[in-house]
Amino acid sequence: QPSARRGPGDAEKRLYMIWTSGALRRFDRQLLEAAGIRTAGRIVVQFYPKQIEELLARVEMDYARSNGKTSVKQIQRTVFGVRPQGTAGYEYYVISQSYRAVAA
């Protein structure tokens, strides 16, 4: 049985993601339903361990540096993807990244 936590959202410190629509939202719900977890009327949230959060931050900043950026504060939005790596693994990569306008 999955663990549960109750409390205000702004007290949550873990990295999490919530699908708002689309096929991936439906796939998550189908997977949970197949595992016997009811999702009707509930918000489905994916929590990421600290190790993955740190990996995503590194991938994000490496991509920004390759585009001449020197600070995470310059990044406005990053879209990540997952792709096969080698014969038995996967890796995160940056699909796109936008930057904040520099004040004149």
NUPA-879890 format. One record per residue (C-alpha): residue in one letter; x, y, z. Coordinates in nm, 2 decimals. Layout:
BEGIN
- a	X	Y	Z;
...
***
This chain:
BEGIN
- q	0.00	0.00	0.00;
- p	0.14	0.34	-0.09;
- s	0.23	0.57	0.20;
- a	0.02	0.88	0.26;
- r	0.10	1.22	0.39;
- r	-0.13	1.50	0.48;
- g	-0.04	1.86	0.51;
- p	-0.02	2.19	0.33;
- g	0.13	2.18	-0.01;
- d	0.37	2.47	0.06;
- a	0.53	2.25	0.33;
- e	0.63	1.99	0.08;
- k	1.00	2.01	0.00;
- r	1.04	1.71	-0.24;
- l	1.04	1.76	-0.61;
- y	0.71	1.65	-0.76;
- m	0.51	1.66	-1.08;
- i	0.14	1.67	-1.15;
- w	0.01	1.61	-1.50;
- t	-0.27	1.85	-1.58;
- s	-0.39	1.67	-1.89;
- g	-0.29	1.45	-2.18;
- a	-0.19	1.10	-2.25;
- l	0.07	1.08	-1.98;
- r	-0.19	1.17	-1.72;
- r	-0.41	0.89	-1.85;
- f	-0.12	0.64	-1.85;
- d	-0.03	0.72	-1.48;
- r	-0.40	0.67	-1.38;
- q	-0.42	0.34	-1.58;
- l	-0.10	0.21	-1.42;
- l	-0.23	0.30	-1.07;
- e	-0.57	0.15	-1.13;
- a	-0.41	-0.17	-1.26;
- a	-0.22	-0.18	-0.93;
- g	-0.55	-0.16	-0.74;
- i	-0.51	0.21	-0.64;
- r	-0.82	0.42	-0.68;
- t	-0.76	0.75	-0.86;
- a	-1.11	0.88	-0.91;
- g	-1.15	1.22	-0.75;
- r	-0.78	1.22	-0.64;
- i	-0.48	1.42	-0.76;
- v	-0.20	1.19	-0.88;
- v	0.14	1.32	-0.79;
- q	0.48	1.18	-0.88;
- f	0.75	1.24	-0.62;
- y	1.12	1.23	-0.72;
- p	1.40	1.13	-0.49;
- k	1.67	1.38	-0.41;
- q	1.92	1.18	-0.63;
- i	1.70	1.24	-0.94;
- e	1.64	1.60	-0.84;
- e	2.01	1.66	-0.83;
- l	2.06	1.47	-1.16;
- l	1.79	1.69	-1.33;
- a	1.95	2.01	-1.20;
- r	2.29	1.90	-1.33;
- v	2.15	1.81	-1.68;
- e	1.96	2.14	-1.68;
- m	2.26	2.35	-1.59;
- d	2.49	2.16	-1.83;
- y	2.25	2.24	-2.12;
- a	2.23	2.61	-2.01;
- r	2.61	2.64	-2.00;
- s	2.63	2.50	-2.35;
- n	2.41	2.79	-2.45;
- g	2.63	3.05	-2.28;
- k	2.43	3.08	-1.95;
- t	2.62	3.10	-1.62;
- s	2.34	3.09	-1.36;
- v	2.03	2.89	-1.29;
- k	1.86	3.22	-1.24;
- q	1.88	3.29	-1.61;
- i	1.67	2.98	-1.69;
- q	1.30	3.04	-1.72;
- r	1.18	2.70	-1.83;
- t	1.33	2.36	-1.90;
- v	1.15	2.07	-2.07;
- f	1.31	1.73	-2.00;
- g	1.28	1.41	-2.19;
- v	1.38	1.05	-2.13;
- r	1.56	0.84	-2.39;
- p	1.72	0.49	-2.41;
- q	2.09	0.49	-2.32;
- g	2.30	0.19	-2.39;
- t	2.14	-0.16	-2.39;
- a	1.96	-0.15	-2.06;
- g	1.92	0.20	-1.94;
- y	1.77	0.54	-1.99;
- e	1.89	0.90	-1.94;
- y	1.73	1.24	-1.89;
- y	1.80	1.51	-2.15;
- v	1.68	1.86	-2.22;
- i	1.43	1.89	-2.50;
- s	1.41	2.27	-2.48;
- q	1.50	2.55	-2.25;
- s	1.40	2.92	-2.25;
- y	1.58	3.20	-2.07;
- r	1.47	3.51	-1.88;
- a	1.51	3.84	-2.07;
- v	1.81	4.04	-1.95;
- a	1.72	4.38	-1.80;
- a	1.86	4.67	-2.01;
***
